[in-house]
Amino acid sequence: MTSGNKRQWVAPIVLLTTIAGVAFAVLYLVDHYVTGGKWSEQHGVVKSYVFFDQGSITDAVSGLGAMIAAVLGIIITVVSIVVQLSAERYTGVTTMFFKDRTNIAVLGYYVIACVCGIWLSMSVRNDFVPRLTIVAMMAAATMGLVLMAPYFAYVFRFLEPGNIIARIRRDAVRTARAGTQKGDETTCAELQAETLHAMEELTDLTSNSISGKDKIIASRAVDALKDLAVEYVPLKAGAVPHWFKIGASIRDNPDFVAMAPESLSDLEQRRTWVEWKIMRQYLGIYNEALGTMRDINYLVAIDTRYIGEAALAAKDEELLRLVTWFFNSYMRTTLNAKDVRTAYNVLNQYRLLIEAMLRAGNGKAALSATQHMKYYGHVSFAMSLAFVTETVAYDVCALVELAHSLAVPEEEALLRQFLDLDRPTEERGQEQGLKGVRKAQVKLAAYYLAVGERDKADQIRDDMAHEPKERLKAIREELDRVESKDFWEIIDRGRNFEYMPPAQKAYMREFFARFVA
């Protein structure tokens, strides 16, 4: 028995029983010595107590059974009320309650005790008193009474939203693990349906919490979906082939029904239907939270990154590509809503995932994801969301610097993507909005000069050759004025985009001198 079980069950039962026993013993002894109610000198104190006689025990025996039945009625009433209240808010609670072994064991104990109480009441006769059975029934009734308090505490803990979420996730992981190991196609299909149902229960919890402005519960449910995916990814290596086929039990699910047959076939071949379903749930949650609970959007992006990092660890290229596509979907949705702050936060997680790709030596995937990031930089520019374009510029700048420090072969291609981020010069109407892009390019040029890569700094200089001198002067002055890495507002990234350490800032000045020369 774990220490948690001892604290939740054994300790309160022992404590309550001990207090009751001591209180009864004290009163019983007072009766003997003070009130004159002496026990039989022939049998002694204990034997006198348990030496039941037929004339005095009949009513008490009937009362034992009635008492247990009354306790069972109280428990059923209280439990029914709290379970019903939880079921109105969280789907599947009733089924979960009756699947729990502890709940079944406690209710079963009371039912058995009630039946035994009925049988005991009919066993007392003029010539026979079942003393051992009566003592056992007294012990059962005592246990039933002292069990109420810890059981009610258990039920309330059981129905706490956080515990419900953890239980759904734990059961889903266990079901998925069993599904990956079952060779029978029919059994595998049933386990697929159970796993998918658990995902949708977590999504319902999140949606209900968003509607009720309950950020804590929504966050836990979102994290539970991520935990399910991260724990599932390592199981794929040893999974049976049937598990990756979209079986009849889940093919009618709305998310799968809406897909083209070719797309369903791709999911099966890529072995990603579980992760696709989880992130499809994420996309629905993302859309629902956008504009109403932005912290959930940010959390969805964080957890999607964690799934991508799990794919990197497992060397699952198909899942990594899928994660990138969902990041792109988040960006598309966010830009359509013109939610600049959320785009800023999502791009932060997107960049961190690409950095993880570079550190894992997967430069090809990093380059592809950077191309997508650049595309959304262009889209945001066309939508007059200049700050998003600037954010993309600084993120890609950081990626190129990291690629150089890691000596990634794709560094040159990443640099070309970065230099292609600014729009052609004929788009003069919004050229002012690209000043942030040019600042990021100047910052990268200063980095290259600091590490002795003058040729690459010259590439940046050549790319900026058409810029008006007034603009270059303004960029230099604005960068020169930034003295602190901390922004003057609270931001999630914790660093001012335009900040450069003094040594790098000196190379920035050298870059402008070379540019003029």
C-alpha positions, 0 to 999 in steps of 0.5 A, a space after each residue: 500500500 502506498 503512503 498516499 493510500 495510507 494517508 487517505 484511508 488507513 489513517 482516518 479509519 484507524 483514528 476514528 475507530 480509536 477515538 470511538 473505542 476509547 470513548 466507549 471504553 471510558 463510558 463503559 467503565 464509568 458505568 461499572 464503577 460509578 453508576 453501578 451497572 456491574 458486569 458478571 463477576 463470573 465472565 469478566 469485563 470482555 466476556 460479559 460484554 459479548 455474552 449476548 443473550 437471546 432475550 436482550 439481543 434480538 432488537 439490537 441485531 435487527 438494528 445493525 442491519 438497519 443501520 448499515 442500510 441507512 448508511 448505504 442510503 446516505 452514501 448513495 444520495 450524496 454520491 448521486 448528487 455530486 456525480 450528477 453535478 459533475 456529469 452536467 459539466 464533464 462528459 463521461 464522469 458517470 461511466 468513469 465513476 463506475 469503472 473505478 475499482 475503489 468506488 465499486 469496492 466500497 459500494 459492494 462492501 455496504 451491500 454485502 454488509 446489508 445482506 449479512 445484516 438481514 441474514 443475521 437478524 433471522 438467525 437468532 433463536 430461543 436456543 441459539 445466539 450466533 455470538 461470533 456472527 454478531 461480533 463480526 456484524 458489529 465490526 462490519 457496522 463499525 467499519 461502515 460508519 468510520 468508512 464514510 468520512 474517508 470515502 466522501 473525501 475520496 469521492 470529492 477528490 475523484 471528481 476534482 477536474 484535475 483528477 478527472 483529466 489525469 485519469 482520462 489521460 492515464 486510461 488513454 495511454 494505457 488503452 493506446 499501449 494495449 492497442 499497439 500490442 494487439 495483433 487481432 484487428 477487431 480488438 485493435 479497432 475497439 481500442 482505437 475507438 476508446 483512445 479517440 473517445 478519450 481525446 474528445 473527452 479532453 477536448 470537451 473539457 477544454 471547450 467547456 472550460 473556455 466557455 466558463 472562463 476557467 483557464 486552469 482547467 482548460 490548461 490542464 486538459 490541453 496539457 493532458 492531450 500533449 502528455 498523451 501524444 508524447 507518451 504515445 510516440 515511443 510506443 509506435 516503434 513496436 506497434 502492430 500494423 493494424 493499429 495504424 489503419 483507420 478502423 471501422 470504429 473510428 472511420 465515421 468520426 466527423 474529423 475523419 469523415 470530412 477527409 478525402 480518401 487519399 488523405 485518409 490513406 496518407 494518414 495510414 501510410 504515415 502512421 500518424 492518425 493518433 497525433 493528427 487527431 490530437 492536433 486536430 483537436 488542438 486546432 479546434 481549441 485554438 480557433 475557439 480560444 482565439 480572441 477570448 482566452 489567448 493564453 490557451 492559444 499560447 499553451 497550444 503552441 507550446 504543447 505542439 512544440 513539445 510533440 514536435 520535440 518528441 518526434 525529433 527524439 523518436 526520429 519520426 520525420 512524418 510526425 515532425 512534418 505534421 507538427 510543422 503543418 499545424 504550426 502553419 495552420 495556427 499562423 494562418 488562423 491567427 493572421 486571418 483574425 489579425 491577432 498580432 499578439 498571438 502571432 508573436 507568441 506562436 512564432 516564438 514556439 515555432 522558432 524554438 521548434 526549428 532551433 530544436 531541429 537544428 540542434 538535432 542535426 535535421 537541417 533539412 526540416 529546419 530549412 523547410 519550416 523556415 520557408 513556411 515562416 518566411 511565407 507568413 512574414 510575407 502574408 502578414 506584410 500584405 495584410 499590413 501587420 508589420 510587427 508580425 513581419 518584423 517578428 519573423 525577421 528577428 526569429 529567422 535572424 536568430 535561426 541563421 545565427 544558431 545555424 552558423 554556431 552549429 556549423 549546419 550545412 543549410 546555413 547558406 540556404 537559411 541566409 538566402 531565405 532571410 535576405 528574401 524576407 523583405 518585399 521587392 522595392 516596387 512595393 513602396 507603399 509599405 516600405 516603411 513597415 520593413 524597417 524592422 526587417 532591415 534592422 534584423 538583417 543589420 543585426 545579423 551582419 554585425 554578428 557575422 563581422 564579430 565572428 569573422 564572416 565578412 563575406 556573408 556580411 557583405 552579402 547582406 550589405 549588397 542586399 541592402 544596396 538599394 536602400 535610401 541613405 536616409 533610411 539607413 541612417 535612421 536604422 543605425 540611429 534607432 539601433 544605436 539608441 537601444 541600451 538595454 536588453 529588457 523591453 519596457 513592457 512585460 513580454 513573453 520573450 523577455 528580450 528586446 529584439 533590437 538589443 545588441 551587446 556592446 561588442 556586437 554594436 561596435 561591429 554594427 557601426 563597422 558594417 555601416 561604415 563598410 556599407 558607405 564605403 
